[in-house]
Amino acid sequence: MAQLRVETATYPDTGKVYAELYYPEDEVIPIAVTEPVFPSSEEAVIHANEMFDNWMSLLDEEFMK
């Protein structure tokens, strides 16, 4: 089963962190990039995983129709 990869970086102008989501995990181009609003990489990863889970749930709902 394909896995999600989350990478984080700090936006230099604000010092806030953003996340890039890659699916499948070996993809080169991210499927989504968050705004740089997180205080830490840990918070960005948590939010990115929640965002991905919500997206997958929506896809499941659409598929089941």
WOQUI-V561939 format. One record per backbone hydrogen bond with DSSP energy under -1.0 kcal/mol. CO is the residue of the C=O (numbers start at 1). NH is the residue of the N-H. If there is no record, write none. Layout:
CO,NH + CO,NH
This chain:
3,25 + 5,22 + 7,20 + 9,18 + 11,15 + 16,11 + 17,38 + 18,9 + 19,34 + 20,7 + 21,31 + 21,32 + 22,5 + 24,27 + 32,21 + 35,37 + 38,17 + 40,44 + 41,45 + 42,46 + 43,47 + 44,48 + 45,49 + 46,50 + 47,51 + 48,52 + 49,53 + 50,54 + 51,55 + 52,56 + 53,57 + 54,58 + 55,59 + 56,60 + 57,61 + 58,62 + 59,63 + 60,64
